[in-house]
Amino acid sequence: MSRIEEALLGRWSGLKILLVSTALGFACVLPLLLYMAFGPADGNPIGLGLLAVVAVPIAGIGAAVGLVKMVVQYFLRRE
């Protein structure tokens, strides 16, 4: 493993990756939820829907990576 990879992997903990991914997903879905709650009944928020459709899978992948890294960190510290 190169020094760059070691520096990047050491900088972000699994919990931090999980929290940032979850916050990113929530922040990208929140505008659509607010528009549905307070916007006009006949509105068509295409851009907000596309933002949510793109952000949720990316946030899910990031959360999965964070969980895997948390498990790996747990077992490496346990030894």
Backbone bond lengths (Angstrom), bond angles and torsions (degrees), N, CA, C in turn:
res aa  C-N    CA-C-N  psi(-1)  N-CA   C-N-CA  omega(-1)  CA-C   N-CA-C  phi
1 M - - - 1.444 - - 1.535 107.80 -
2 S 1.302 116.27 137.68 1.456 120.23 -178.32 1.530 110.77 -78.58
3 R 1.319 114.24 166.85 1.469 119.06 179.68 1.521 111.72 -65.07
4 I 1.333 116.81 -32.16 1.466 120.41 -179.88 1.524 110.12 -66.32
5 E 1.334 116.78 -43.95 1.465 119.94 178.88 1.520 111.21 -63.84
6 E 1.324 116.54 -41.80 1.460 119.80 178.75 1.522 111.20 -62.91
7 A 1.326 116.71 -39.89 1.466 120.06 179.44 1.521 111.05 -66.14
8 L 1.333 117.30 -41.94 1.465 119.99 179.57 1.517 111.85 -68.94
9 L 1.316 117.44 -41.44 1.461 119.79 -179.35 1.522 111.56 -69.35
10 G 1.308 117.08 -32.52 1.458 119.94 179.94 1.513 113.39 -77.27
11 R 1.315 117.30 -21.72 1.460 120.96 -175.74 1.526 112.45 -77.72
12 W 1.323 117.98 -35.91 1.464 122.26 -175.50 1.527 109.37 -109.70
13 S 1.319 117.03 120.78 1.454 120.47 175.15 1.530 109.36 -82.23
14 G 1.317 115.41 164.61 1.458 119.91 179.85 1.521 112.23 -62.99
15 L 1.308 116.67 -39.76 1.460 120.41 179.35 1.524 111.13 -65.09
16 K 1.327 116.86 -39.50 1.466 120.47 179.47 1.530 110.33 -65.42
17 I 1.331 117.66 -41.81 1.463 121.02 177.48 1.526 110.09 -62.24
18 L 1.317 116.64 -43.35 1.459 121.41 179.67 1.529 111.24 -62.43
19 L 1.315 117.22 -45.78 1.463 120.90 -178.54 1.528 112.29 -67.61
20 V 1.322 117.44 -41.60 1.463 120.64 179.20 1.524 110.39 -65.86
21 S 1.321 117.51 -41.17 1.465 120.90 179.29 1.524 111.12 -64.73
22 T 1.309 116.69 -43.28 1.459 120.54 178.91 1.534 111.01 -65.00
23 A 1.322 116.63 -42.04 1.466 120.16 178.42 1.527 111.14 -65.26
24 L 1.328 116.84 -39.21 1.461 120.26 177.95 1.530 110.99 -63.25
25 G 1.320 116.70 -45.07 1.465 120.08 178.08 1.514 112.05 -61.95
26 F 1.312 116.78 -43.65 1.462 119.97 179.69 1.521 111.69 -66.82
27 A 1.340 116.37 -39.94 1.465 120.01 -179.31 1.526 111.67 -66.62
28 C 1.321 117.53 -28.69 1.466 119.66 -179.87 1.526 112.46 -86.15
29 V 1.318 118.12 -20.88 1.462 121.22 177.77 1.530 110.88 -91.02
30 L 1.316 117.18 -25.29 1.459 121.65 -176.88 1.536 113.99 -57.15
31 P 1.332 120.30 -42.35 1.471 117.86 178.60 1.534 113.25 -60.75
32 L 1.313 117.14 -38.72 1.459 120.34 177.65 1.523 110.93 -65.51
33 L 1.312 117.09 -41.90 1.460 120.31 178.42 1.528 111.63 -64.31
34 L 1.331 116.44 -40.93 1.463 119.68 178.28 1.526 111.26 -66.99
35 Y 1.334 117.24 -37.32 1.457 120.05 177.79 1.523 110.68 -65.78
36 M 1.328 116.79 -39.68 1.468 119.66 178.55 1.529 111.13 -66.54
37 A 1.336 116.53 -34.67 1.460 119.56 -178.12 1.526 112.79 -78.69
38 F 1.325 117.48 -39.63 1.457 120.47 -171.41 1.523 114.58 -117.62
39 G 1.320 118.42 -8.41 1.457 121.63 -177.12 1.523 111.80 -80.59
40 P 1.314 116.21 178.39 1.462 120.02 179.63 1.530 110.92 -68.20
41 A 1.327 115.04 150.93 1.459 119.89 -176.87 1.524 112.06 -68.60
42 D 1.309 117.48 -29.28 1.461 120.33 -178.16 1.526 112.22 -100.50
43 G 1.318 118.00 18.19 1.461 122.00 -179.28 1.524 111.98 -74.77
44 N 1.322 115.98 161.26 1.448 121.63 -179.28 1.535 108.38 -136.28
45 P 1.327 117.91 85.44 1.465 121.07 -174.83 1.535 111.81 -82.31
46 I 1.330 116.75 73.24 1.461 120.40 -176.74 1.524 111.14 -64.30
47 G 1.308 117.19 -45.29 1.464 120.41 -178.58 1.518 112.60 -62.96
48 L 1.318 116.81 -41.17 1.465 120.04 179.09 1.525 111.08 -67.60
49 G 1.328 116.45 -36.68 1.465 120.05 176.76 1.516 111.74 -65.84
50 L 1.330 116.84 -41.95 1.463 120.06 178.15 1.519 111.26 -65.39
51 L 1.319 117.02 -38.12 1.462 120.44 175.99 1.520 110.79 -59.77
52 A 1.320 117.07 -44.61 1.465 120.91 179.56 1.525 111.19 -66.53
53 V 1.345 117.13 -40.51 1.470 120.70 -178.59 1.523 110.82 -65.11
54 V 1.309 118.00 -35.47 1.463 120.75 179.84 1.531 111.26 -79.60
55 A 1.320 117.34 -38.87 1.459 120.81 -172.74 1.527 113.68 -76.33
56 V 1.311 117.97 -34.43 1.465 119.74 -175.93 1.534 112.44 -64.85
57 P 1.332 120.69 -46.11 1.473 118.25 176.68 1.527 113.12 -64.82
58 I 1.329 116.89 -37.20 1.465 119.20 178.15 1.528 110.34 -64.34
59 A 1.318 116.67 -42.42 1.464 120.62 177.89 1.526 110.79 -66.56
60 G 1.316 117.60 -36.36 1.467 120.82 177.34 1.515 112.10 -64.83
61 I 1.329 116.44 -42.04 1.469 119.90 177.37 1.522 110.16 -64.83
62 G 1.320 116.66 -42.69 1.465 120.07 177.52 1.519 112.37 -62.25
63 A 1.331 116.72 -39.64 1.466 120.20 178.25 1.525 110.58 -66.25
64 A 1.331 117.06 -39.09 1.468 120.37 178.04 1.528 110.89 -64.75
65 V 1.327 117.00 -41.17 1.464 120.86 176.93 1.530 110.04 -62.76
66 G 1.312 116.42 -42.56 1.465 119.76 178.01 1.518 112.38 -62.50
67 L 1.330 117.01 -40.73 1.466 119.89 178.18 1.524 111.64 -65.23
68 V 1.325 116.71 -43.10 1.470 120.24 178.80 1.518 110.07 -62.62
69 K 1.327 116.51 -42.67 1.469 119.29 179.29 1.526 111.41 -65.70
70 M 1.328 117.57 -35.59 1.467 120.45 176.61 1.522 110.83 -63.45
71 V 1.328 117.24 -41.92 1.467 120.83 179.15 1.528 110.43 -64.82
72 V 1.334 116.58 -43.69 1.465 120.35 178.93 1.523 110.34 -63.04
73 Q 1.326 117.65 -43.82 1.462 120.59 178.38 1.527 111.04 -62.70
74 Y 1.313 116.90 -37.08 1.468 120.16 179.40 1.535 110.50 -62.64
75 F 1.335 115.98 -46.14 1.450 118.47 -177.58 1.529 112.23 -74.03
76 L 1.328 119.39 -28.69 1.453 120.42 176.58 1.529 112.00 -72.45
77 R 1.315 117.13 -34.06 1.473 120.39 178.00 1.515 111.68 -76.82
78 R 1.301 116.89 -22.94 1.460 121.59 -175.59 1.526 111.98 -72.83
79 E 1.303 117.94 -25.47 1.477 120.79 -176.38 1.481 113.77 -67.53
